[in-house]
Amino acid sequence: MSLPPTSDRRRAPRMHFADTTPAVLRLQNGWRVPGNLQVISVTGGLLCLEKPLSQGCQVKLMFVTDAGPVLAAAEMLRPGLRGEQPFRFTTLSENNQCRLRTVIQSSMSRNYLTH
């Protein structure tokens, strides 16, 4: 596990999903909670959940990108409005980081070319 340094003041590049991107959260008690990814970066993201989870809740997060599936451990942060809840990755393997970077860079390239 190797996460980007947190002392860096710059925000990690992020990708906003245009289409619905399903995600599944597995809680420590084994329950599964469905959601949809709205924003993702290599440090965390934003989910839309039917019911928010407790701040600090530890989960396993699973979703599929164009570069392949991503599985990571995450901590849920303070819930926002309309079922939105941010999270931060606590464990993200090199392979999963690579997949996320590939998808984010591809998205940024497409947006740059269309604007």
MDTraj code that builds the backbone (N, CA, C; nanometers):
import mdtraj as md
import numpy as np

residues = "MET SER LEU PRO PRO THR SER ASP ARG ARG ARG ALA PRO ARG MET HIS PHE ALA ASP THR THR PRO ALA VAL LEU ARG LEU GLN ASN GLY TRP ARG VAL PRO GLY ASN LEU GLN VAL ILE SER VAL THR GLY GLY LEU LEU CYS LEU GLU LYS PRO LEU SER GLN GLY CYS GLN VAL LYS LEU MET PHE VAL THR ASP ALA GLY PRO VAL LEU ALA ALA ALA GLU MET LEU ARG PRO GLY LEU ARG GLY GLU GLN PRO PHE ARG PHE THR THR LEU SER GLU ASN ASN GLN CYS ARG LEU ARG THR VAL ILE GLN SER SER MET SER ARG ASN TYR LEU THR HIS".split()
xyz = np.array([
    [0.0836, -0.1167, 0.0000],
    [0.0000, 0.0000, 0.0000],
    [0.0882, 0.1231, 0.0000],
    [0.0584, 0.2119, -0.0901],
    [0.1331, 0.3358, -0.0990],
    [0.0381, 0.4442, -0.1445],
    [0.0031, 0.5339, -0.0533],
    [-0.0857, 0.6437, -0.0875],
    [-0.0035, 0.7692, -0.1112],
    [-0.0547, 0.8611, -0.1923],
    [0.0173, 0.9854, -0.2157],
    [0.0393, 1.0600, -0.0841],
    [0.1476, 1.1351, -0.0730],
    [0.1753, 1.2074, 0.0513],
    [0.0637, 1.3060, 0.0833],
    [0.0262, 1.3126, 0.2114],
    [-0.0813, 1.4030, 0.2519],
    [-0.0300, 1.5437, 0.2789],
    [0.1008, 1.5617, 0.2868],
    [0.1554, 1.6942, 0.3136],
    [0.1549, 1.7820, 0.1888],
    [0.1353, 1.7244, 0.0724],
    [0.1303, 1.8002, -0.0517],
    [0.0025, 1.8839, -0.0535],
    [0.0135, 2.0140, -0.0711],
    [-0.1007, 2.1051, -0.0655],
    [-0.1893, 2.0975, -0.1903],
    [-0.1367, 2.0492, -0.2999],
    [-0.2164, 2.0396, -0.4220],
    [-0.3152, 1.9243, -0.4111],
    [-0.4338, 1.9451, -0.4637],
    [-0.5341, 1.8389, -0.4649],
    [-0.4992, 1.7406, -0.5758],
    [-0.5259, 1.6140, -0.5500],
    [-0.5037, 1.5116, -0.6519],
    [-0.6024, 1.5343, -0.7661],
    [-0.5611, 1.5082, -0.8904],
    [-0.6560, 1.5196, -1.0020],
    [-0.7763, 1.4300, -0.9765],
    [-0.8919, 1.4769, -1.0152],
    [-1.0130, 1.3997, -0.9923],
    [-1.0954, 1.3916, -1.1190],
    [-1.1839, 1.2944, -1.1181],
    [-1.2704, 1.2714, -1.2325],
    [-1.4145, 1.2731, -1.1852],
    [-1.4990, 1.3487, -1.2540],
    [-1.6426, 1.3513, -1.2284],
    [-1.7083, 1.2559, -1.3276],
    [-1.7874, 1.1632, -1.2779],
    [-1.8507, 1.0653, -1.3641],
    [-1.9717, 1.1245, -1.4341],
    [-1.9765, 1.1128, -1.5666],
    [-2.0920, 1.1589, -1.6440],
    [-2.2040, 1.0554, -1.6362],
    [-2.1671, 0.9291, -1.6346],
    [-2.2649, 0.8206, -1.6299],
    [-2.2710, 0.7627, -1.4887],
    [-2.3795, 0.6935, -1.4604],
    [-2.3927, 0.6262, -1.3320],
    [-2.2847, 0.5194, -1.3216],
    [-2.2081, 0.5239, -1.2142],
    [-2.1019, 0.4266, -1.1905],
    [-2.1299, 0.3571, -1.0583],
    [-2.1872, 0.2360, -1.0655],
    [-2.2215, 0.1640, -0.9426],
    [-2.0980, 0.1285, -0.8601],
    [-2.1177, 0.1306, -0.7295],
    [-2.0134, 0.0909, -0.6345],
    [-2.0807, 0.0100, -0.5241],
    [-2.0038, -0.0762, -0.4622],
    [-2.0541, -0.1542, -0.3490],
    [-1.9584, -0.1342, -0.2327],
    [-2.0147, -0.1060, -0.1176],
    [-1.9367, -0.0922, 0.0051],
    [-1.9658, -0.2133, 0.0917],
    [-1.8619, -0.2757, 0.1420],
    [-1.8797, -0.3883, 0.2350],
    [-1.8399, -0.3392, 0.3731],
    [-1.9354, -0.3445, 0.4653],
    [-1.9112, -0.3005, 0.6017],
    [-1.8390, -0.4087, 0.6804],
    [-1.7854, -0.3723, 0.7969],
    [-1.7119, -0.4685, 0.8792],
    [-1.8005, -0.5834, 0.9267],
    [-1.9320, -0.5606, 0.9383],
    [-2.0221, -0.6677, 0.9806],
    [-2.0649, -0.7573, 0.8642],
    [-2.0111, -0.7308, 0.7433],
    [-2.0411, -0.8127, 0.6267],
    [-2.1541, -0.7599, 0.5402],
    [-2.2294, -0.6646, 0.5877],
    [-2.3387, -0.6087, 0.5084],
    [-2.2832, -0.5353, 0.3881],
    [-2.3615, -0.5355, 0.2817],
    [-2.3237, -0.4653, 0.1597],
    [-2.4185, -0.3471, 0.1394],
    [-2.3606, -0.2340, 0.1004],
    [-2.4371, -0.1119, 0.0774],
    [-2.4093, -0.0660, -0.0655],
    [-2.5138, -0.0570, -0.1493],
    [-2.4924, -0.0081, -0.2859],
    [-2.4858, 0.1436, -0.2901],
    [-2.4147, 0.1942, -0.3880],
    [-2.4059, 0.3383, -0.4082],
    [-2.3611, 0.3676, -0.5494],
    [-2.3470, 0.4946, -0.5799],
    [-2.2979, 0.5377, -0.7105],
    [-2.1848, 0.6370, -0.6900],
    [-2.0758, 0.6152, -0.7624],
    [-1.9626, 0.7077, -0.7570],
    [-1.9956, 0.8333, -0.8354],
    [-1.9637, 0.9480, -0.7793],
    [-1.9825, 1.0743, -0.8495],
    [-1.8486, 1.1374, -0.8860],
    [-1.7507, 1.1247, -0.7942],
    [-1.6176, 1.1829, -0.8144],
    [-1.5161, 1.0838, -0.7593],
    [-1.4006, 1.0738, -0.8261],
    [-1.2958, 0.9834, -0.7780],
    [-1.1592, 1.0475, -0.8005],
    [-1.0664, 1.0191, -0.7102],
    [-0.9258, 1.0557, -0.7257],
    [-0.8458, 0.9422, -0.6626],
    [-0.7139, 0.9514, -0.6645],
    [-0.6332, 0.8461, -0.6027],
    [-0.6303, 0.8592, -0.4504],
    [-0.6897, 0.9670, -0.3965],
    [-0.6936, 0.9837, -0.2513],
    [-0.8312, 0.9570, -0.1916],
    [-0.9354, 0.9588, -0.2740],
    [-1.0712, 0.9363, -0.2251],
    [-1.1732, 0.9772, -0.3282],
    [-1.2935, 1.0098, -0.2803],
    [-1.3974, 1.0471, -0.3752],
    [-1.5270, 1.0830, -0.3074],
    [-1.6327, 1.0793, -0.3878],
    [-1.7661, 1.1153, -0.3414],
    [-1.8649, 1.0121, -0.3933],
    [-1.9437, 0.9578, -0.3009],
    [-2.0460, 0.8591, -0.3331],
    [-2.1839, 0.9173, -0.3112],
    [-2.2807, 0.8652, -0.3824],
    [-2.4206, 0.8945, -0.3574],
    [-2.4796, 0.7668, -0.2967],
    [-2.5270, 0.7764, -0.1727],
    [-2.5816, 0.6618, -0.1008],
    [-2.7267, 0.6887, -0.0635],
    [-2.8072, 0.5823, -0.0572],
    [-2.9461, 0.5986, -0.0156],
    [-2.9535, 0.6494, 0.1278],
    [-2.8729, 0.5910, 0.2156],
    [-2.8632, 0.6354, 0.3544],
    [-2.7158, 0.6535, 0.3859],
    [-2.6771, 0.7674, 0.4408],
    [-2.5353, 0.7888, 0.4704],
    [-2.4862, 0.6940, 0.5793],
    [-2.3571, 0.6684, 0.5762],
    [-2.2921, 0.5862, 0.6778],
    [-2.2313, 0.6785, 0.7829],
    [-2.2036, 0.6234, 0.8969],
    [-2.1438, 0.7030, 1.0055],
    [-2.0057, 0.7529, 0.9647],
    [-1.9773, 0.8772, 1.0012],
    [-1.8443, 0.9317, 0.9784],
    [-1.7435, 0.8435, 1.0515],
    [-1.6348, 0.8074, 0.9833],
    [-1.5324, 0.7225, 1.0425],
    [-1.5526, 0.5749, 1.0157],
    [-1.6677, 0.5381, 0.9598],
    [-1.6965, 0.3980, 0.9278],
    [-1.5923, 0.3449, 0.8287],
    [-1.5361, 0.2288, 0.8585],
    [-1.4359, 0.1658, 0.7719],
    [-1.5061, 0.0676, 0.6784],
    [-1.4783, 0.0758, 0.5492],
    [-1.5443, -0.0085, 0.4496],
    [-1.4432, -0.0613, 0.3495],
    [-1.4848, -0.1629, 0.2768],
    [-1.4159, -0.2062, 0.1554],
    [-1.5010, -0.1523, 0.0420],
    [-1.4393, -0.0845, -0.0522],
    [-1.5094, -0.0222, -0.1635],
    [-1.4728, -0.0947, -0.2918],
    [-1.5746, -0.1305, -0.3694],
    [-1.5529, -0.2014, -0.4951],
    [-1.6295, -0.1311, -0.6065],
    [-1.5611, -0.1067, -0.7208],
    [-1.6265, -0.0508, -0.8388],
    [-1.5443, -0.0872, -0.9618],
    [-1.6051, -0.0694, -1.0788],
    [-1.5395, -0.1058, -1.2042],
    [-1.5164, 0.0200, -1.2865],
    [-1.3949, 0.0318, -1.3399],
    [-1.3586, 0.1429, -1.4286],
    [-1.3299, 0.0874, -1.5676],
    [-1.3092, 0.1763, -1.6632],
    [-1.2703, 0.1337, -1.7980],
    [-1.1355, 0.0633, -1.7966],
    [-1.0533, 0.0904, -1.6951],
    [-0.9208, 0.0288, -1.6839],
    [-0.9244, -0.1015, -1.6028],
    [-1.0415, -0.1363, -1.5486],
    [-1.0538, -0.2590, -1.4705],
    [-1.1140, -0.2330, -1.3332],
    [-1.1374, -0.3405, -1.2573],
    [-1.1999, -0.3268, -1.1253],
    [-1.1050, -0.2655, -1.0226],
    [-1.1633, -0.1964, -0.9260],
    [-1.0869, -0.1360, -0.8165],
    [-1.1460, -0.1856, -0.6853],
    [-1.0593, -0.2320, -0.5971],
    [-1.0980, -0.2741, -0.4622],
    [-1.0034, -0.2050, -0.3658],
    [-1.0597, -0.1349, -0.2676],
    [-0.9768, -0.0600, -0.1733],
    [-1.0468, -0.0496, -0.0392],
    [-0.9681, -0.0232, 0.0639],
    [-1.0246, 0.0082, 0.1951],
    [-1.0427, 0.1596, 0.2013],
    [-1.1514, 0.2019, 0.2661],
    [-1.1804, 0.3449, 0.2733],
    [-1.2433, 0.3800, 0.4072],
    [-1.2328, 0.5077, 0.4403],
    [-1.2973, 0.5621, 0.5591],
    [-1.4017, 0.6626, 0.5128],
    [-1.5229, 0.6485, 0.5638],
    [-1.6298, 0.7397, 0.5268],
    [-1.6128, 0.8693, 0.6049],
    [-1.6320, 0.9811, 0.5345],
    [-1.6195, 1.1126, 0.5952],
    [-1.7583, 1.1702, 0.6237],
    [-1.7663, 1.2924, 0.6715],
    [-1.8936, 1.3525, 0.7104],
    [-1.9903, 1.3580, 0.5919],
    [-2.1116, 1.3029, 0.6080],
    [-2.2114, 1.3051, 0.5000],
    [-2.2486, 1.4478, 0.4612],
    [-2.2803, 1.4643, 0.3338],
    [-2.3232, 1.5938, 0.2836],
    [-2.4725, 1.5932, 0.2563],
    [-2.5136, 1.6737, 0.1632],
    [-2.6544, 1.6866, 0.1269],
    [-2.6935, 1.5831, 0.0220],
    [-2.8218, 1.5570, 0.0131],
    [-2.8795, 1.4715, -0.0930],
    [-2.8135, 1.3344, -0.1026],
    [-2.7751, 1.2767, 0.0090],
    [-2.7175, 1.1422, 0.0070],
    [-2.5729, 1.1359, -0.0369],
    [-2.5088, 1.2515, -0.0542],
    [-2.3679, 1.2520, -0.0948],
    [-2.2793, 1.2302, 0.0269],
    [-2.1790, 1.1434, 0.0093],
    [-2.0866, 1.1193, 0.1203],
    [-1.9450, 1.1014, 0.0674],
    [-1.8548, 1.1864, 0.1147],
    [-1.7146, 1.1724, 0.0738],
    [-1.6468, 1.0580, 0.1493],
    [-1.5383, 1.0114, 0.0926],
    [-1.4576, 0.9075, 0.1570],
    [-1.3124, 0.9309, 0.1218],
    [-1.2251, 0.8719, 0.2021],
    [-1.0817, 0.8745, 0.1697],
    [-1.0318, 0.7315, 0.1703],
    [-0.9433, 0.7020, 0.0778],
    [-0.8830, 0.5697, 0.0740],
    [-0.7876, 0.5550, 0.1917],
    [-0.7930, 0.4401, 0.2569],
    [-0.6964, 0.4100, 0.3633],
    [-0.5970, 0.3051, 0.3156],
    [-0.6371, 0.2231, 0.2214],
    [-0.5488, 0.1244, 0.1585],
    [-0.5855, 0.1159, 0.0111],
    [-0.4868, 0.1385, -0.0744],
    [-0.5070, 0.1323, -0.2190],
    [-0.3804, 0.0749, -0.2806],
    [-0.3901, -0.0456, -0.3356],
    [-0.2715, -0.1127, -0.3908],
    [-0.2163, -0.0366, -0.5116],
    [-0.0938, -0.0660, -0.5458],
    [-0.0301, -0.0034, -0.6626],
    [-0.1110, -0.0297, -0.7894],
    [-0.1601, -0.1533, -0.8068],
    [-0.2401, -0.1860, -0.9259],
    [-0.3657, -0.1004, -0.9333],
    [-0.4338, -0.0849, -0.8202],
    [-0.5560, -0.0045, -0.8184],
    [-0.5251, 0.1437, -0.8385],
    [-0.4148, 0.1922, -0.7816],
    [-0.3729, 0.3310, -0.8052],
    [-0.3476, 0.3536, -0.9538],
    [-0.2816, 0.2581, -1.0159],
    [-0.2505, 0.2681, -1.1585],
    [-0.3788, 0.2737, -1.2414],
    [-0.4761, 0.1891, -1.2082],
    [-0.6044, 0.1907, -1.2798],
    [-0.6727, 0.3266, -1.2653],
    [-0.6755, 0.3781, -1.1434],
    [-0.7402, 0.5078, -1.1211],
    [-0.6689, 0.6188, -1.1969],
    [-0.5376, 0.6207, -1.1905],
    [-0.4623, 0.7243, -1.2627],
    [-0.4902, 0.7176, -1.4127],
    [-0.4944, 0.5966, -1.4660],
    [-0.5206, 0.5781, -1.6089],
    [-0.6573, 0.6337, -1.6471],
    [-0.7588, 0.6013, -1.5695],
    [-0.8948, 0.6479, -1.5979],
    [-0.9045, 0.7999, -1.5822],
    [-0.8449, 0.8542, -1.4773],
    [-0.8506, 0.9991, -1.4528],
    [-0.7765, 1.0745, -1.5625],
    [-0.6582, 1.0275, -1.5999],
    [-0.5820, 1.0939, -1.7059],
    [-0.6557, 1.0868, -1.8389],
    [-0.7177, 0.9725, -1.8670],
    [-0.7947, 0.9575, -1.9896],
    [-0.9116, 1.0551, -1.9915],
    [-0.9793, 1.0688, -1.8785],
    [-1.0922, 1.1616, -1.8672],
    [-1.0458, 1.3055, -1.8856],
    [-0.9336, 1.3398, -1.8248],
    [-0.8808, 1.4762, -1.8364],
    [-0.8408, 1.5058, -1.9809],
    [-0.7846, 1.4078, -2.0493],
    [-0.7451, 1.4258, -2.1893],
    [-0.8672, 1.4474, -2.2771],
    [-0.9730, 1.3678, -2.2538],
    [-1.0966, 1.3834, -2.3325],
    [-1.1577, 1.5202, -2.3080],
    [-1.1626, 1.5650, -2.1817],
    [-1.2199, 1.6949, -2.1502],
    [-1.1381, 1.8076, -2.2123],
    [-1.0073, 1.7932, -2.2111],
    [-0.9197, 1.8950, -2.2699],
    [-0.9444, 1.9052, -2.4209],
    [-0.9609, 1.7887, -2.4851],
    [-0.9797, 1.7878, -2.6298],
    [-1.1164, 1.8409, -2.6713],
    [-1.2161, 1.8317, -2.5834],
    [-1.3512, 1.8752, -2.6199],
    [-1.3795, 2.0183, -2.5776],
    [-1.2882, 2.0835, -2.5072],
    [-1.3145, 2.2215, -2.4630],
    [-1.2243, 2.3187, -2.5345],
])
top = md.Topology()
chain = top.add_chain()
for i, resn in enumerate(residues, 1):
    res = top.add_residue(resn, chain, resSeq=i)
    for name in ("N", "CA", "C"):
        top.add_atom(name, md.element.get_by_symbol(name[0]), res)
traj = md.Trajectory(xyz[None], top)
